[in-house]
Amino acid sequence: MAAPTLAGTLPTPRRAWRRLGRLIGDRLPKGLYARSLIIIIAPMVLLQSVIAYTFMERHWQLVTRRLSAAVTADVAALIDIYESYPQEKGSETLERIASERLNLDIDILEGATLPAPGPRPFFSLLDEALSDELRRQIARPFWIDTVGRSSLIEIRVEIPGGVMRVIARRSQAYASNSHIFLLWMGGSSLVLLGVAILFLRNQIRPILRLADVAESFGKGRELDFRPRGAREVRKAGHAFIEMKRRIERAMEQRTTMLNGVSHDLRTIITRFRLSLVLLPQTPEIEDLQRDVDEMSRMLEAYLAFAKGDSGEPAAAIDLRALLEDVRTDVERLGGHVSEVTLEGQSTVTVRPDAFRRCLFNLASNAARYGDTIAITARQEARWLAVSIDDDGPGIPPELREEVFKPFVRLDDARQDAGGSGLGLAIALDIARAHGGDVALHDSPLGGLRATVRVPA
């Protein structure tokens, strides 16, 4: 078997590019608002950086070097005059020319030497440019101080017999007002960014509102909604409203049809019962009555499953009172509820009758197979979890998904024995209509735990 080549072990450019894209995508924020801000801020920061670098490199540095070269040329001219015409003892004429014509103050320090070099500033275009020009134009030992006095700079150059000290204004050798451009650039960027954030927030808010309304509609809650924002967002809002109307119309038509069918079937079953009552009560007639009763129960279960209690609006209810009602109903069927525990707030917003039916189906199923039942409800951050435990035989883990399917009967599983096979399916349908779910686990009592989780 041939060994893999080096080229086969190296990632292809496309694969490396995808890996890099995935890595960057994992680091980026996931929200639309944050990503939109990045889309606005990133080009602005990049543009401002390029402009600032270009300005610093081409304008600020160039102007500073030319001003420093002009001051250095003036100093070199004064040194040449001083050395070419040494007949004047006090150099008063030279000082007057420097002051009146060149705006410089000079002193001739006879017998003096240059001071020790001082600390260089961390970042100073003036210090660097002025030092380069002094080396190039004068080519003598020198000493400069660009830090000590903020508005002045001091230059000392070694001459025969002493030192010439020159004091000039900083503005003569340095483009001191260039930072104003950077301040204006940064300030205008902050103002534009603030305006962009305000406008972007106003554009994101309708999208978040649409998402909240869609989520509430999925939970059976009705919220007032009017499309706002940009044209595309309003179009999506109108599409959602139209979709909501169609769903409600379809549900209303289905409910109306099922009500008509249920009325007709109940009429026929009632006739059967009346006919059986008028007949002599024989064992065969009693069997027929039991069949009619079972047919009536199955009809009610089918209709409840088909309707799904979709027409009921959500409302705030007292959860403790609801759990006590479920406890009473279960005990009326012969079950024993050992405890009802509530952790957290007692008020929740659900469809009262539908949620009560969901809990009753699970609790009655537990009462059918267990001797002891425990009901526990707890409020989490955004969820309500209600657990129903029993000490029955339980359901094998591999069959727990099957028992929620309508009309499915499992030989070894506990599913609505003697019923229609829709109890758990109805409970799951109601929980999902609230935006939640039902899960089955092992119970601390030794049997089965059914947990309903719905948004609180």
Solvent accessible surface area in square Angstrom, and as a share of the most:
residue,aa,sasa,rsa
1,M,246,1.10
2,A,94,0.73
3,A,84,0.65
4,P,113,0.71
5,T,94,0.54
6,L,135,0.67
7,A,83,0.64
8,G,63,0.61
9,T,86,0.50
10,L,103,0.51
11,P,62,0.39
12,T,68,0.39
13,P,119,0.75
14,R,171,0.63
15,R,134,0.49
16,A,43,0.33
17,W,186,0.65
18,R,146,0.53
19,R,129,0.47
20,L,84,0.42
21,G,41,0.40
22,R,153,0.56
23,L,89,0.44
24,I,88,0.44
25,G,26,0.25
26,D,94,0.49
27,R,177,0.65
28,L,72,0.36
29,P,50,0.31
30,K,137,0.58
31,G,40,0.38
32,L,97,0.48
33,Y,63,0.24
34,A,35,0.27
35,R,100,0.36
36,S,16,0.11
37,L,30,0.15
38,I,67,0.34
39,I,124,0.63
40,I,55,0.28
41,I,58,0.30
42,A,53,0.41
43,P,76,0.48
44,M,43,0.19
45,V,85,0.49
46,L,120,0.60
47,L,106,0.53
48,Q,40,0.18
49,S,60,0.39
50,V,83,0.47
51,I,65,0.33
52,A,27,0.21
53,Y,148,0.56
54,T,66,0.39
55,F,27,0.11
56,M,48,0.21
57,E,76,0.34
58,R,171,0.62
59,H,86,0.38
60,W,25,0.09
61,Q,42,0.19
62,L,82,0.41
63,V,48,0.28
64,T,1,0.00
65,R,68,0.25
66,R,165,0.60
67,L,57,0.29
68,S,0,0.00
69,A,25,0.19
70,A,55,0.42
71,V,5,0.03
72,T,0,0.00
73,A,45,0.35
74,D,40,0.21
75,V,0,0.00
76,A,19,0.15
77,A,45,0.35
78,L,1,0.01
79,I,4,0.02
80,D,82,0.43
81,I,68,0.35
82,Y,52,0.20
83,E,65,0.29
84,S,74,0.48
85,Y,138,0.53
86,P,97,0.61
87,Q,129,0.58
88,E,66,0.30
89,K,189,0.80
90,G,46,0.45
91,S,9,0.06
92,E,126,0.57
93,T,56,0.32
94,L,9,0.05
95,E,60,0.27
96,R,125,0.45
97,I,59,0.30
98,A,0,0.00
99,S,54,0.35
100,E,111,0.50
101,R,193,0.71
102,L,48,0.24
103,N,75,0.38
104,L,1,0.01
105,D,88,0.45
106,I,8,0.04
107,D,53,0.28
108,I,32,0.16
109,L,50,0.25
110,E,135,0.60
111,G,68,0.66
112,A,37,0.29
113,T,110,0.64
114,L,43,0.22
115,P,49,0.31
116,A,83,0.64
117,P,124,0.78
118,G,42,0.40
119,P,132,0.83
120,R,155,0.57
121,P,43,0.27
122,F,211,0.88
123,F,129,0.54
124,S,31,0.20
125,L,22,0.11
126,L,1,0.00
127,D,10,0.05
128,E,80,0.36
129,A,2,0.02
130,L,0,0.00
131,S,4,0.02
132,D,56,0.29
133,E,19,0.09
134,L,0,0.00
135,R,131,0.48
136,R,163,0.60
137,Q,58,0.26
138,I,21,0.11
139,A,80,0.62
140,R,72,0.26
141,P,77,0.49
142,F,51,0.21
143,W,41,0.14
144,I,28,0.14
145,D,41,0.21
146,T,8,0.04
147,V,93,0.54
148,G,58,0.56
149,R,119,0.43
150,S,91,0.59
151,S,74,0.48
152,L,52,0.26
153,I,1,0.01
154,E,18,0.08
155,I,0,0.00
156,R,46,0.17
157,V,0,0.00
158,E,76,0.34
159,I,7,0.04
160,P,99,0.62
161,G,63,0.60
162,G,7,0.06
163,V,1,0.00
164,M,0,0.00
165,R,63,0.23
166,V,0,0.00
167,I,34,0.17
168,A,2,0.01
169,R,108,0.40
170,R,48,0.17
171,S,63,0.41
172,Q,39,0.17
173,A,0,0.00
174,Y,44,0.17
175,A,9,0.07
176,S,44,0.29
177,N,104,0.53
178,S,7,0.04
179,H,87,0.39
180,I,81,0.41
181,F,87,0.36
182,L,49,0.24
183,L,124,0.62
184,W,187,0.66
185,M,27,0.12
186,G,35,0.33
187,G,32,0.31
188,S,50,0.33
189,S,14,0.09
190,L,127,0.63
191,V,97,0.56
192,L,107,0.53
193,L,34,0.17
194,G,31,0.30
195,V,69,0.40
196,A,23,0.18
197,I,46,0.23
198,L,110,0.55
199,F,133,0.55
200,L,26,0.13
201,R,115,0.42
202,N,76,0.39
203,Q,73,0.32
204,I,12,0.06
205,R,127,0.46
206,P,18,0.11
207,I,61,0.31
208,L,105,0.52
209,R,100,0.36
210,L,31,0.15
211,A,56,0.43
212,D,71,0.37
213,V,4,0.03
214,A,43,0.33
215,E,79,0.35
216,S,16,0.11
217,F,46,0.19
218,G,44,0.42
219,K,25,0.11
220,G,15,0.15
221,R,58,0.21
222,E,120,0.54
223,L,75,0.37
224,D,117,0.61
225,F,28,0.12
226,R,164,0.60
227,P,27,0.17
228,R,145,0.53
229,G,26,0.25
230,A,38,0.30
231,R,178,0.65
232,E,112,0.50
233,V,24,0.14
234,R,102,0.37
235,K,149,0.63
236,A,47,0.36
237,G,1,0.01
238,H,106,0.47
239,A,62,0.48
240,F,19,0.08
241,I,36,0.18
242,E,64,0.29
243,M,92,0.41
244,K,31,0.13
245,R,137,0.50
246,R,148,0.54
247,I,64,0.33
248,E,65,0.29
249,R,118,0.43
250,A,58,0.45
251,M,58,0.26
252,E,118,0.53
253,Q,112,0.50
254,R,96,0.35
255,T,41,0.24
256,T,88,0.51
257,M,114,0.51
258,L,22,0.11
259,N,70,0.36
260,G,36,0.34
261,V,65,0.37
262,S,2,0.01
263,H,124,0.55
264,D,86,0.44
265,L,70,0.35
266,R,99,0.36
267,T,53,0.31
268,I,75,0.38
269,I,13,0.06
270,T,70,0.40
271,R,153,0.56
272,F,95,0.40
273,R,100,0.36
274,L,109,0.54
275,S,60,0.39
276,L,15,0.07
277,V,97,0.56
278,L,151,0.75
279,L,82,0.41
280,P,99,0.62
281,Q,99,0.44
282,T,53,0.31
283,P,98,0.61
284,E,118,0.53
285,I,19,0.10
286,E,78,0.35
287,D,63,0.33
288,L,87,0.43
289,Q,50,0.22
290,R,138,0.51
291,D,77,0.40
292,V,10,0.06
293,D,56,0.29
294,E,69,0.31
295,M,93,0.42
296,S,22,0.14
297,R,143,0.52
298,M,57,0.26
299,L,18,0.09
300,E,75,0.34
301,A,17,0.13
302,Y,77,0.29
303,L,11,0.06
304,A,19,0.15
305,F,60,0.25
306,A,32,0.25
307,K,51,0.21
308,G,10,0.10
309,D,45,0.23
310,S,23,0.15
311,G,77,0.74
312,E,36,0.16
313,P,98,0.62
314,A,26,0.20
315,A,45,0.35
316,A,69,0.54
317,I,32,0.16
318,D,74,0.39
319,L,0,0.00
320,R,113,0.41
321,A,50,0.39
322,L,13,0.07
323,L,1,0.00
324,E,70,0.31
325,D,67,0.35
326,V,0,0.00
327,R,66,0.24
328,T,69,0.40
329,D,20,0.10
330,V,0,0.00
331,E,77,0.34
332,R,172,0.63
333,L,115,0.57
334,G,69,0.66
335,G,13,0.12
336,H,103,0.46
337,V,0,0.00
338,S,51,0.33
339,E,91,0.41
340,V,23,0.13
341,T,49,0.28
342,L,21,0.10
343,E,89,0.40
344,G,61,0.59
345,Q,134,0.59
346,S,38,0.25
347,T,84,0.49
348,V,4,0.02
349,T,45,0.26
350,V,1,0.01
351,R,21,0.08
352,P,36,0.22
353,D,100,0.52
354,A,1,0.01
355,F,1,0.00
356,R,83,0.30
357,R,82,0.30
358,C,0,0.00
359,L,1,0.01
360,F,57,0.24
361,N,18,0.09
362,L,6,0.03
363,A,0,0.00
364,S,14,0.09
365,N,9,0.05
366,A,4,0.03
367,A,21,0.16
368,R,110,0.40
369,Y,58,0.22
370,G,10,0.10
371,D,118,0.61
372,T,40,0.23
373,I,0,0.00
374,A,8,0.06
375,I,2,0.01
376,T,30,0.17
377,A,0,0.00
378,R,76,0.28
379,Q,36,0.16
380,E,75,0.34
381,A,107,0.83
382,R,159,0.58
383,W,87,0.30
384,L,0,0.00
385,A,0,0.00
386,V,0,0.00
387,S,0,0.00
388,I,2,0.01
389,D,6,0.03
390,D,2,0.01
391,D,56,0.29
392,G,12,0.11
393,P,106,0.67
394,G,11,0.11
395,I,7,0.03
396,P,44,0.28
397,P,93,0.58
398,E,132,0.59
399,L,46,0.23
400,R,34,0.13
401,E,135,0.60
402,E,57,0.25
403,V,0,0.00
404,F,18,0.07
405,K,96,0.41
406,P,52,0.33
407,F,122,0.51
408,V,40,0.23
409,R,136,0.50
410,L,41,0.20
411,D,149,0.77
412,D,120,0.62
413,A,12,0.09
414,R,7,0.03
415,Q,8,0.04
416,D,19,0.10
417,A,61,0.47
418,G,64,0.61
419,G,24,0.23
420,S,12,0.08
421,G,0,0.00
422,L,1,0.00
423,G,15,0.15
424,L,5,0.02
425,A,5,0.04
426,I,6,0.03
427,A,0,0.00
428,L,20,0.10
429,D,58,0.30
430,I,2,0.01
431,A,0,0.00
432,R,142,0.52
433,A,31,0.24
434,H,6,0.03
435,G,35,0.34
436,G,15,0.14
437,D,65,0.34
438,V,9,0.05
439,A,42,0.33
440,L,15,0.07
441,H,93,0.41
442,D,100,0.52
443,S,11,0.07
444,P,106,0.66
445,L,77,0.38
446,G,63,0.60
447,G,6,0.06
448,L,6,0.03
449,R,64,0.23
450,A,9,0.07
451,T,14,0.08
452,V,0,0.00
453,R,90,0.33
454,V,0,0.00
455,P,10,0.06
456,A,46,0.36
